[in-house]
Amino acid sequence: MTDDAPTGLAMTLEPLVTRVLANNPSPFTNTGTQTYLVGTADLAVIDPGPDNAEHLAALLTAIDGRPVRAILCTHTHRDHSPAAPALKAATGAPIIGCAPLVLDDAGPRADASFDTGYAPDAVLADGEQVAGQGWTLTAVATPGHTSNHLCFALEESGALFTGDHVMGWSTTVVGPPDGNMAAYMASLERLLAREQDRIYYPAHGDPIERPQRFVRGLAGHRKQREGQILRLLAEGIGAVPAMVARMYVGLDPQLHGAAGRSVLAHLLDLQARGRVEAAGDSWRLLPE
């Protein structure tokens, strides 16, 4: 287990990968955001984390004066990218990775709303790379959780840094208006096709050592949720809160809002496929 390790301590996960846990636990971040250092002689920093002086100090201790070639962000939620400017100021490294994205979309996840200060020096397109001494990171576009989400593949070891697209402790919230269920499912299919990935390092939760099996399980879970929604609609239950109450029995009430957003993402996907339609604040099935 790595996600319950002490915050602020550098933990070597494999020769090219070190992990530092930020002290920002919450119902939406698990034990906190995991920042990854890639490399030995020089480094890339993936998901520098929240704007937190304690976490920045821990990262600088782990970096230990080594050159930082790039600060990479998987996406711009506030538990992932806000530390980037301070880390850039301390190391001189450029901020590279996902495109900027700011929406007025706090929703029920105010802890993970968008980082309004994110200003990358360069944006990586799918397949573009950043490299240092003995390491190469390739951007893998994985929209769905957010439209700007990237994973990063470490070519030398077969590790994939999955941000929030695939997490080791919970399913990913896909929250409209930016989160998109069809895009998320397509991104899962894309990862299934990447047989070269040996292990996933998510931003939250433990490493995933059988990634293909894990992703198949995530895709199956989403299809089961879609089936539940269709059955509830057939019973005449069309309001999202009522669906959440039936689908997520025993869920912490703090998480009902986030669950409702994922239900809405499924409904919008079904609407785009001609299966359902909105009826005021409710939804109903369309004849097949």
C-alpha positions in Angstrom: 0.0 0.0 0.0 1.3 3.5 -0.9 -1.7 5.7 -0.6 -1.7 5.5 3.3 2.0 6.3 3.6 2.9 9.5 5.5 2.5 12.7 3.7 5.5 14.6 2.5 7.9 11.7 2.4 9.6 10.6 -0.9 8.8 7.0 -1.6 10.7 5.2 -4.4 8.3 3.0 -6.3 10.7 1.8 -9.0 14.1 3.1 -10.2 12.7 6.0 -12.2 9.6 6.8 -10.1 9.3 8.5 -6.8 6.1 9.5 -5.1 5.2 12.3 -2.6 1.8 12.4 -1.1 0.2 15.9 -0.5 -1.7 16.5 2.8 -5.0 17.2 1.2 -7.3 14.3 2.1 -11.0 14.5 1.5 -13.9 12.4 0.4 -13.0 13.2 -3.2 -9.1 12.9 -3.0 -8.8 9.8 -0.8 -5.6 10.3 1.3 -4.5 13.1 -0.9 -2.9 13.9 -4.3 0.1 11.9 -5.2 2.9 13.8 -7.0 5.3 11.8 -9.0 9.0 12.5 -9.7 10.3 10.8 -12.8 14.1 10.4 -13.4 17.3 10.2 -11.4 19.9 12.7 -12.7 17.2 15.1 -13.9 13.5 15.0 -13.3 10.0 15.6 -14.5 7.3 16.4 -11.9 3.8 15.0 -12.6 0.8 16.7 -10.9 2.5 19.1 -8.5 -0.6 19.2 -6.5 -2.5 21.8 -4.4 -1.2 25.3 -3.6 0.3 24.2 -0.3 3.6 25.4 1.2 4.2 22.2 3.1 3.8 20.1 0.0 6.0 22.4 -2.1 8.7 22.1 0.6 8.4 18.3 0.5 8.8 18.3 -3.3 11.9 20.5 -3.2 13.4 18.2 -0.5 12.8 15.2 -2.8 14.1 17.1 -5.8 17.3 17.8 -3.8 18.7 20.3 -6.2 18.5 18.2 -9.3 17.5 19.9 -12.6 13.7 19.7 -13.3 13.1 19.5 -17.0 9.3 19.8 -16.9 6.3 20.2 -14.6 3.5 18.1 -16.1 -0.1 18.4 -15.2 -2.7 15.7 -16.1 -5.6 18.2 -15.8 -6.5 21.5 -14.1 -8.6 20.6 -11.1 -7.4 22.4 -7.9 -5.9 19.3 -6.3 -3.5 18.7 -9.2 -2.1 21.9 -10.8 -2.1 24.9 -8.5 1.4 24.2 -7.1 2.9 24.5 -10.6 3.7 28.2 -10.6 5.5 28.1 -7.2 7.5 25.0 -8.3 8.4 26.7 -11.5 9.6 29.7 -9.5 11.7 27.5 -7.3 13.2 25.3 -10.1 13.0 27.3 -13.3 11.3 24.4 -15.0 8.6 25.0 -17.6 5.0 24.0 -17.0 4.0 21.6 -19.7 1.1 19.2 -20.3 -2.6 19.6 -20.5 -4.3 22.6 -22.1 -5.7 25.4 -19.8 -9.4 24.9 -19.0 -11.5 27.1 -16.7 -15.2 26.6 -16.2 -17.7 28.0 -13.6 -18.3 24.5 -12.4 -17.7 23.9 -8.7 -20.8 21.7 -8.5 -20.8 19.4 -5.4 -17.0 19.1 -5.7 -15.7 22.5 -4.7 -12.4 20.9 -3.6 -11.8 19.9 -7.2 -13.0 22.9 -9.2 -10.8 24.3 -11.9 -7.5 26.0 -11.3 -8.0 29.5 -12.7 -4.3 30.3 -12.4 -3.0 27.5 -14.6 -0.8 29.0 -17.4 1.3 26.4 -19.2 4.4 27.3 -21.1 3.6 24.6 -23.6 0.7 22.2 -24.2 1.4 18.6 -25.2 -0.7 17.1 -27.9 -1.4 13.4 -28.0 1.8 11.5 -28.7 4.2 14.3 -28.0 7.0 13.7 -25.6 9.2 15.2 -22.9 12.6 13.5 -22.2 15.5 13.7 -19.8 18.5 11.5 -19.0 17.2 8.0 -19.2 13.5 8.8 -19.3 10.9 9.6 -21.9 7.3 10.6 -21.1 4.6 10.4 -23.9 1.3 12.3 -23.6 -1.8 10.1 -24.0 -5.0 12.0 -24.5 -7.7 10.7 -22.2 -10.7 13.1 -22.2 -13.7 12.2 -20.1 -13.1 13.2 -16.5 -12.2 16.6 -18.0 -11.9 17.4 -21.7 -8.2 18.4 -21.2 -7.1 15.2 -19.3 -3.8 13.6 -20.3 -2.1 10.5 -19.0 1.7 10.2 -19.3 3.5 7.0 -20.4 7.0 6.3 -19.2 8.5 4.5 -22.2 11.5 3.0 -20.4 9.5 1.1 -17.8 5.9 0.6 -19.1 4.4 2.8 -16.3 1.4 5.0 -17.1 0.6 8.0 -14.9 -3.2 8.1 -15.0 -4.2 11.2 -13.1 -7.9 10.9 -12.3 -8.8 9.0 -15.4 -8.1 5.7 -13.6 -7.8 5.8 -9.9 -6.7 3.1 -7.4 -9.4 3.7 -4.8 -12.6 4.8 -6.5 -14.4 5.2 -9.8 -13.8 8.5 -11.5 -16.5 11.2 -11.3 -17.6 12.3 -14.8 -19.4 15.6 -14.2 -21.0 17.6 -16.9 -20.8 20.2 -18.4 -17.1 19.4 -19.1 -17.0 15.8 -18.1 -18.3 13.5 -20.9 -19.3 9.9 -20.5 -18.9 8.9 -24.1 -15.4 10.4 -24.2 -14.6 8.7 -20.9 -15.6 5.3 -22.2 -13.7 5.9 -25.4 -10.6 6.8 -23.4 -11.0 3.6 -21.4 -11.1 1.6 -24.6 -7.9 3.4 -25.7 -6.1 2.3 -22.6 -7.3 -1.3 -23.2 -5.6 -1.2 -26.5 -2.3 -0.2 -24.9 -0.9 -3.6 -24.0 2.6 -2.1 -23.4 1.4 -0.6 -20.1 2.7 -2.7 -17.2 1.5 -0.7 -14.2 -0.6 2.4 -13.6 0.3 5.1 -11.1 -2.9 7.1 -10.3 -3.1 10.5 -8.6 -5.2 8.9 -5.9 -4.9 5.4 -4.5 -2.5 2.5 -4.9 -0.7 1.5 -8.0 -2.7 -0.7 -10.3 -0.6 -3.8 -11.2 -3.0 -5.6 -13.5 -4.2 -2.6 -15.5 -5.9 -4.3 -18.4 -8.1 -6.3 -16.0 -8.8 -3.2 -14.0 -9.9 -1.1 -16.9 -12.1 -3.9 -18.2 -13.7 -3.8 -14.7 -14.2 0.0 -14.9 -15.8 -0.3 -18.3 -18.1 -3.1 -17.1 -19.1 -1.1 -14.1 -20.1 1.9 -16.2 -22.2 -0.4 -18.4 -23.9 -1.8 -15.3 -24.7 1.7 -14.2 -26.2 2.5 -17.6 -28.3 -0.6 -17.3 -29.5 0.4 -13.9 -30.6 3.8 -15.2 -32.5 2.3 -18.1 -34.3 0.0 -15.7 -35.2 2.8 -13.3 -36.5 4.9 -16.2 -38.7 1.9 -17.3 -40.1 1.9 -13.7 -41.0 5.6 -14.1 -38.2 6.9 -11.9 -36.7 9.8 -13.9 -35.4 12.3 -11.4 -31.7 12.2 -10.8 -31.8 12.4 -7.0 -34.3 9.5 -6.9 -32.0 7.5 -9.1 -29.0 8.2 -6.9 -31.0 7.0 -3.8 -31.8 3.7 -5.6 -28.4 3.2 -7.2 -26.0 4.2 -4.4 -27.5 2.6 -1.3 -25.3 3.3 1.7 -23.2 6.0 0.0 -21.9 8.8 2.2 -24.5 11.6 1.7 -21.6 14.0 1.1 -21.0 12.1 -2.1 -24.6 12.1 -3.4 -24.1 15.3 -5.5 -21.0 13.8 -7.2 -22.9 10.6 -7.9 -25.7 12.6 -9.4 -23.3 14.2 -11.8 -22.1 10.9 -13.0 -25.8 9.8 -13.4 -26.4 12.9 -15.4 -23.4 12.2 -17.6 -24.9 8.8 -18.4 -28.2 10.3 -19.2 -26.7 12.9 -21.5 -24.8 10.1 -23.3 -28.1 8.1 -23.6 -29.8 11.2 -24.9 -27.1 11.7 -27.6 -27.7 8.1 -28.7 -31.5 8.6 -28.9 -32.4 6.4 -26.0 -33.8 9.0 -23.5 -35.1 12.5 -23.4 -35.3 15.2 -20.8 -38.7 16.2 -19.5 -38.3 19.2 -17.3 -36.3 18.2 -14.2 -36.8 14.5 -15.0 -35.9 12.0 -17.8 -37.9 9.4 -19.7 -37.2 6.5 -22.1 -37.8 6.9 -25.8 -39.4 4.1 -27.7 -36.9 1.9 -29.5 
